Amino acid sequence: MPTYDYVCQACGHRAEVFQRMSDEPEKSCPECRSKKWQRLIGAGAGVIFKGSGFYGTDYRSDAFKADAAKDSPSSCKPESCEKKGCPAKP
């Protein structure tokens, strides 16, 4: 559930309200009970995946994955490797 910022045009009170996206915006200021309570438009927040099942590399492009596979030591063949410091090079 998102957090919305509100400001009262009458008394200047500001607050963050945690509510569902489907909920109606609040109508009155909790401080002065004025009906000039207004929800502000915010920048929002990016999606953050938390937990043990998410990794930063899960959503990489196919081109990135192909380049990473070329650079991995398991793809090197000792007789044809020309990379400096390659672990597969004798």
C-alpha positions in Angstrom: 0.0 0.0 0.0 1.3 3.4 -0.9 1.9 6.4 1.4 0.3 9.6 0.3 1.3 13.1 1.4 -1.4 15.5 2.4 -1.4 19.3 3.3 -4.0 21.5 4.8 -4.6 24.7 2.9 -6.1 26.3 6.1 -3.6 25.6 8.8 -0.6 24.3 6.9 -0.5 20.9 8.7 1.3 18.2 6.7 1.0 14.4 7.1 1.8 11.1 5.4 -1.2 8.7 5.2 -0.8 5.0 4.5 -3.8 3.9 2.5 -4.9 1.6 -0.3 -4.8 2.8 -3.9 -8.6 2.1 -4.1 -9.4 4.2 -1.0 -11.0 7.6 -1.4 -8.7 10.5 -0.5 -9.2 11.8 3.0 -11.5 14.8 3.1 -10.6 16.8 6.3 -7.5 17.9 8.2 -6.9 15.9 11.4 -5.6 19.0 13.2 -8.2 21.7 12.4 -11.0 19.6 10.8 -11.0 22.0 7.8 -12.2 20.6 4.5 -9.2 22.1 2.7 -7.2 18.9 3.2 -5.5 18.1 -0.1 -3.5 15.1 -1.3 -0.2 16.1 -2.9 1.2 14.6 -6.1 4.5 12.9 -5.3 7.3 11.4 -7.2 6.5 8.0 -6.0 9.0 5.3 -5.4 10.7 2.6 -7.5 9.8 -1.0 -7.1 12.1 -2.7 -4.6 12.2 -6.5 -4.6 13.1 -7.8 -1.2 13.6 -11.4 -0.1 15.7 -14.3 -0.7 14.3 -15.0 -4.2 15.4 -11.8 -6.0 18.8 -10.9 -7.4 20.0 -7.8 -9.3 21.0 -10.0 -12.2 17.6 -11.8 -12.6 16.4 -9.3 -15.2 19.5 -8.7 -17.3 19.2 -8.4 -21.1 20.0 -11.4 -23.3 23.0 -9.4 -24.8 24.4 -9.0 -21.3 24.0 -12.6 -20.5 25.7 -13.6 -23.8 28.7 -11.3 -23.1 29.0 -12.6 -19.5 29.1 -16.2 -20.8 31.9 -15.4 -23.2 33.9 -13.9 -20.3 33.4 -16.8 -17.9 36.5 -19.0 -17.3 34.5 -22.2 -18.2 34.1 -20.9 -21.7 37.9 -20.6 -22.2 39.9 -23.2 -23.8 43.6 -23.2 -22.8 44.9 -23.8 -26.3 42.9 -20.9 -27.8 42.8 -18.4 -24.9 44.5 -15.1 -25.6 43.1 -13.2 -22.6 45.7 -11.8 -20.3 45.5 -13.4 -16.8 43.0 -16.0 -17.9 42.8 -18.8 -15.3 42.5 -21.4 -18.1 45.8 -20.4 -19.7 48.7 -22.6 -18.8 
